[in-house]
């Protein structure tokens, strides 16, 4: 059809009105088919000319970019509200940075954009932008890496237990025996200091081995019907003194009229949330908000802080064993958190940065999703707010 239309254009002055109408109708029908195909795609497509003006697009593109209608006489990026996406499109299209993909976080969704050239009559006429929501795909990849890391950790922990724990115990016992064998008359202050250093370092090494074993061995869970709200309140009561000493404000917000009971190991959940809160407190945060939400199927706990945040290159590594950005960290805290939540059938997502300050992007949001048990809940009089500072 396109070949026939092209030939007809060269002879348009010789064609009858009826023939021209037939060709125009056929062309219109073909364009309608192309647009219908574009609209059937769940992924977004935008075609722009060399100036960046949009020529063709589908509704999926508007939905994924979370923008209104595009204008054909206005550069694409001028219709985009999201700052990072707007800058990416403008720079890539103007500089003809083509053939590369970029993941951008747009309102809690991870959107992958790939810009490739499109050719007309042997020359590059503009850019084709392929847009895909890869949130679930990236989560699956992250979970797979976490599962593989946990498997490696289990093997390593078993080796550590055999190669370090038993000899360490023997060293500790013989050190005590050595101290007892030395008469008190010749036991000096310097000897006591040396003994204390050795004991302290062996204790620290024992804690490292213990943490490895905790992260690798199967959890022994004692599940019971729990009210997550009261569990969090108990935990915040414990942390309130430490938070006050560091001038950190802790807020617990409940935005619902009832709280479903959950099947939890209360002690383990406290341990997991404690680790998350301590990470926030150690990030330089001044305000930490705990927000509880209820959906038809889930109870959601969000922990938000205004700390330094997590860099893009690190955010996918934080649950991996040994990964830490702290000088004295062992990199196992979040690994244990992930394991506890996984054993409860809960999921965890991390978003950072979330706050746009003048001096840069800050803050982290951790979202933990628990599955509801139908028919059991604790009634609240109204949505409430508790501040501990």
N, C-alpha and C positions, 0 to 999 in steps of 0.2 A: 504493500500500500504506500509506504513512504517513497519508494522509487517512482511509483506512478504520480504521486503528488509533485515530486521534484520536477519530473518531466513536464507536467502540466503547467507548473509555474513559468517555465520558459516559453510556453505557448499560450499563456493566459489570454492574450489579445485575440487569439484565433478560436477560443473555446466559447461555446454557447453558454447562456446564463444557466440553463438547466444542468449542463455538465459541471459548471462551477459549483452550483448548489449541491450536487451529488458528491463532489470531492470534499467540500466543506463539511457536509454531514458525516461523511466517512471519517474525516480527520477528527471531528468532534467526538464521534463514537470511540475512536481509538484513544484519544486523550482521556475520555471517561473511564475506559478500561484500565489505563495506566494509573489514574488517580484511585480507582477502586482497589487495585492491587496494593498501592502504597498505604491506603487506609486500613487494609487487612493485616498489615504488619504490626506486631507488638513493639518492635523497635522503631526508633525515630529516624527519619531521613530529611535532610535539608540540602537543597542544591542552590549554590550561590554563584553569581558571576565573578569576574576578576576584581570587581570593586567591593565584593562582599554583600551585594544586594541579593536577598532571597528570591529565587525564581519558582521553586517547587518545594513543598513540604507536606508532611502529613500531621494528623492530630496527635499521634504518639510523640512526635518531636516537641510539640507545644506542651504536652502533659509532662514529659520527662524534664524539660527545661523550666517547667512551671512558669510559663509566660503566656501572655495573651496573643492575639492575632499578630502576625508579621506583616510588614509593609514592603512591597516590591521596590519602592523607590527610597528605601532607607536601609542602611547597612545593618546586617543581622545583629551585631553586638549592641547596637543602640536600642534594641527592643528587649534586651536581656537585663533583668534586675539583679541577678546574682553576680557580685563583683568579681569573684575569682573566675567564673565561667566567662563573663564578659571580657575580661582581660585576656584569657586564654584564646578565645575566638578571634579577637581583634589582632593579637600578635601573630597567631598562626596563619591566619588568612592573608594579612598584609605582607608577612615575610615569606609566604609560600612554604611554611614548614609542614610538609605533607607526608603522609605515609606513617605517621606515628600516632599512638593512642595515648590518652591521658585519663586517669581516674579523678573525678571531682566529686566532693561531697556536697549534695544539694538537699538541704532540709531533711537530714537523717537518711538519705538514700545515696548510694555510691553509683555515680553515673559515669560510664566510659564513653569518651568521644574519640572517634577516629576520623581524621580529615585526609581525603585522597583527592587527586586531581581528576577532573573529567575533561575529555578531549572532544573538540569539534573541528572537523576538517583538518585534522593533523596537528592542531595547536591546542594548548591548554586554555580552556575557556572559563574556568572557575574551579570551585571546590565542591566535593560531595562530602557531607558530614553524616556519619553513621553514629547513632546514639543508642546506647543500651544500658538498662538498669542491671548492674552486676552485683548488687548488694548480696543476694543469696549465694551467688556463685563464689564471691570472695569469702563469705562466711564459711561455706563448705570447705574451701581450700584451707582456711585458717584452722577449722576444726580437724581436718585431716592432718595438718602439720602438728597440731597439739596432740593428737592421738599417737602419732609416730614418735613425738618427743617423750610422751609418757611411757611408751614401750621401751625406748632407749634408757630412760631414767630407771625403770624397774630393773633392767639388767645391770646397770651401773650400781644401783643401790645394793643389790645382792652381793656384788663383788666387794663394795665398801664394807658391808657388814662383816664379811669373812676376813678381809685383808686388814681392816683397821680396828674394828670394834673389839675383837678378842685380844689382840696385842695391846691395845690401849688400856683395857681393863687390867691386864697383867702388869703393865708399867705402873699404873696407879697403885696397885697393891704393893709392889716391890718398893715404890717410893715411900709409902707409909712405913713399911718394915725397915727401910734404911734409916728413916728418921728415928724410929724407936730404938734402933741399934746404937745410935750415937748418944753417949752420955750427956746429960743436960749440962754438965760442968764445962764441956767444950763446945756446946751448941751456941753459936754466935748470932748476933743480929743479922749479919750479912748472910749467913746460912739460912736463916728464917726467911729473909727476903727472896733468896733464890728458890727456896722450897715453895713459897707462895706463888711466884711467877710460873714455875713448872706446873703447879696444881691448877692455876687459873687457865693456862694455855691448854692443858689436857681436858679441862672441863669445856672450854670453847670448842675444841676439836670433837669432843663427844657430842656437843649440841649440833654441830654440822652433820655428823653421821646420823643423829636422831632425826634431824629435819629431812635428810635424804630418805630415810626409812619411812617417815610419815607420808612423804610425797609419793612413794612407790607402792607401799603395801595396800591391800584392799581395806576399805574403811569398814569399821564395825559400827553399824548405825542402829540406833534405838528410835524408831519412828513413832511419833505420837501426834495427835491432833493439837496443833498449836495456833495461837493467835500471833501473827507476825508483828502486829503493832506493839503488843506488850513486850515481846521479845526485844524489839528495837529500843523501847523505852528503858528496859533494864540495862541494855548495853550502853545507851547514852548516859545513864546515871553513873556508870563506871567511868566513862571517858570524860565526864563534865569537868572534873578537877584538872586533868591534864590539858584539856582544851582551854580552860580559863587561864592557866599558867602561861600558855602560849598566845593568849588574846585571840582565840579562835571561836567564832560563833557557830554553834550547832543548832540547826532547825529541823524539826520533824513535822511534816505537813501531810495531812490526810484529806484528800479531795473526794470523799465518797460518804454515803450514808451508812454503809455497812462494810464489814471486813470478813471475807470468807476464811474459815479455818483451813489450814494447810497441814499436810502430812509431812512433818519435819523431824530431824534430829536437832533439837533446840541448841544443844551445846556446839555442834558442828556449824550450824548456821551462824551462831554468835561469832565463832572463830573466823568464818569467811567474811562476814560484814566488818568485824574488827580489823582484819587485814586491809580491807578496802578503805576504811575510814583512816587508818594509820597512814596509808599511802597518801591520802588527801592532806592529812595534817603535816606530813613531811614534805609536801610539795610547795610549801610557802603560802598555803591558803589562809585567808582571813575569815571566809564564810563557807560553811559546808551545809548544803541542803539535802535532806532525805525526804523524798516525795513518794507517797504510796498511791497507786492507782488500781482500779479494778476494771477489767473488761469482761466480756461474756465468758471467756475461757481462762483468763489469767489474772494473777495478782502481780503487779509490776512495782519493783522498788528501783527508784532512780537516786543515785548519789551524785550531786553536782558540787564542784568546788571552783574557786577562782584562783587556783594555784598556777604554776608555770606551764602546765599542760604537757602533752607528750608529742614529740616530733613525728612527722609523717613516716620517717624511715624506721622508727621504733615501735609504732603502734601495733603492727602485726606480729611483733616478737615478744610482747610483754608477758604472755602466758607460757612461753617456752622455758624449760628448766635452765637455770644458771644465768638467764638474761637479767641484768640489772644495770641501772645507771648510777647507783649509789656506791660510794667508796667502800662501805662496810657491808653492803648487801650480799646475800647469798643467792639471790635469784630464784628462790623457791616459794616465796609468799604467795604470789599470784598463781603459781602452778598448783598449790594446794587449794586455793580458792576455786579454781576451775574444776579440780577433781571433786571437791565437796558438792558444788552446784550440779555437776554432771550426774553424780550419784543420786541426787534428789530429782533428777529429770528437769532441772531448771537450765536456762540458757543465760549467757552473759554477753553483753555488747559494750564496747568502749568507743566513745567519740571524743576527739580532742584535736585541736582547740575548739572552744565553743563561745568564747567571749572576745569581742573585738575592742581592745583598749587602744588608746593613742600610741602607746609604746609597743603595740604588737598584739598578736592573738594569744590568749591565755585560756586556762580552765579545762576541766575534764568532766565528762558525764559518763557514768557507768550505769547500765540498765540491766537489771536482773529480772527475769520473767519466770514465775512459778505457775504451775498448772493448778487450777482450782479443783476443790472437791465440792460437788454439787450438794446443795441443801443444808450446809452448815455454815453459820456465820455469826460474828459478834456485831450486835447492833450499836450504832453510834447515834447520838442525838443530832449531830450536825458536823459538817467538815470542821476540823480543828487544826490549830497550829501550836506547836510547843517549841519554845526557844530555850536552849541551854548555852550559856556563855560565861 
